């Protein structure tokens, strides 16, 4: 935890052309920045292209495998985070390949950290992606918080300037996510500190 609060990484999961993710991520980041308990780092995976081909199996068992050139900053930013929020759409009833690739290239960066979700898509609002990602992060010893924010038919909910037409409900949901991230983030920071001191 930094002197200004929990370091929260907000990760834009989709990298496809024409994606809406940055609009949603900016909305959530603005709310989080208004909460003095958090220091916010907005990470766009489109800025860090990772190959889908992973290293040989023995290398992937290492906690810090050699990664492609140009991704050291992404690794540093994920490592520095105390908690994370993944902003994701549904794609074919699951999460985008880009977020799974980022997860698979990093092991220790997620471990013993609190993870929250903001979803958006057509009918489900990203819930299908969120449920699949919970399973993935649980395997990596991360803790996914119960609350989430979801935007079904997001294209009707935001105006042409990227602002919510009716912000109250989503803002309340975001506040619940931040409360849980703060509680679990603090607990897990204390846990990591006690393990490293042992």
Secondary structure as the mmCIF struct_conf table of DSSP 4:
data_model
#
loop_
_struct_conf.conf_type_id
_struct_conf.id
_struct_conf.beg_label_comp_id
_struct_conf.beg_label_asym_id
_struct_conf.beg_label_seq_id
_struct_conf.end_label_comp_id
_struct_conf.end_label_asym_id
_struct_conf.end_label_seq_id
STRN STRN1 UNK A 2 UNK A 2
TURN_TY1_P TURN_TY1_P1 UNK A 3 UNK A 4
STRN STRN2 UNK A 5 UNK A 5
STRN STRN3 UNK A 6 UNK A 12
BEND BEND1 UNK A 16 UNK A 16
TURN_TY1_P TURN_TY1_P2 UNK A 17 UNK A 18
BEND BEND2 UNK A 20 UNK A 20
HELX_RH_AL_P HELX_RH_AL_P1 UNK A 21 UNK A 33
TURN_TY1_P TURN_TY1_P3 UNK A 34 UNK A 34
BEND BEND3 UNK A 35 UNK A 35
TURN_TY1_P TURN_TY1_P4 UNK A 36 UNK A 37
STRN STRN4 UNK A 38 UNK A 44
HELX_RH_3T_P HELX_RH_3T_P1 UNK A 45 UNK A 47
BEND BEND4 UNK A 48 UNK A 48
BEND BEND5 UNK A 52 UNK A 53
HELX_LH_PP_P HELX_LH_PP_P1 UNK A 54 UNK A 56
HELX_RH_AL_P HELX_RH_AL_P2 UNK A 57 UNK A 60
TURN_TY1_P TURN_TY1_P5 UNK A 61 UNK A 61
BEND BEND6 UNK A 62 UNK A 62
TURN_TY1_P TURN_TY1_P6 UNK A 63 UNK A 64
TURN_TY1_P TURN_TY1_P7 UNK A 69 UNK A 70
HELX_RH_AL_P HELX_RH_AL_P3 UNK A 72 UNK A 80
BEND BEND7 UNK A 82 UNK A 82
STRN STRN5 UNK A 83 UNK A 89
STRN STRN6 UNK A 91 UNK A 91
TURN_TY1_P TURN_TY1_P8 UNK A 92 UNK A 93
STRN STRN7 UNK A 94 UNK A 94
HELX_RH_AL_P HELX_RH_AL_P4 UNK A 97 UNK A 104
TURN_TY1_P TURN_TY1_P9 UNK A 105 UNK A 105
BEND BEND8 UNK A 107 UNK A 107
TURN_TY1_P TURN_TY1_P10 UNK A 108 UNK A 112
STRN STRN8 UNK A 114 UNK A 121
BEND BEND9 UNK A 122 UNK A 124
TURN_TY1_P TURN_TY1_P11 UNK A 125 UNK A 126
HELX_RH_AL_P HELX_RH_AL_P5 UNK A 127 UNK A 139
TURN_TY1_P TURN_TY1_P12 UNK A 140 UNK A 141
STRN STRN9 UNK A 143 UNK A 144
BEND BEND10 UNK A 146 UNK A 146
STRN STRN10 UNK A 149 UNK A 152
TURN_TY1_P TURN_TY1_P13 UNK A 153 UNK A 153
HELX_RH_AL_P HELX_RH_AL_P6 UNK A 154 UNK A 157
STRN STRN11 UNK A 158 UNK A 158
TURN_TY1_P TURN_TY1_P14 UNK A 160 UNK A 161
BEND BEND11 UNK A 162 UNK A 162
STRN STRN12 UNK A 164 UNK A 164
BEND BEND12 UNK A 165 UNK A 166
HELX_RH_AL_P HELX_RH_AL_P7 UNK A 167 UNK A 197
#
